[in-house]
Amino acid sequence: MKKADTVTFKVDPNLLEILQSMPNRSEFIRSAILHALEHVCPLCSGAGVLSPAMKKCWDKFAEKHAIKKCSESDQIELLCNVEAD
């Protein structure tokens, strides 16, 4: 099994104080990042964030649609996976 990597990032003094007061800040940070990644906007690749209501709508939409990057224009395309009648 591969050993976990360490990631560092800068924080302002107020956030540092809050994090230092947490009993298990590594677990908190991992959990917060995983939660945030679940709400990354799939169309802007993370420049925006989906609200819980938008995430619910997107999940329903994504059941029958896919996202693909166009090989010619390098733009995002939405693909419908529903067969036409």
Beta strands, then each sheet from edge to edge (+ up, - down):
strand 1: 65-69
strand 2: 76-80
sheet 1: 1+ 2-
end
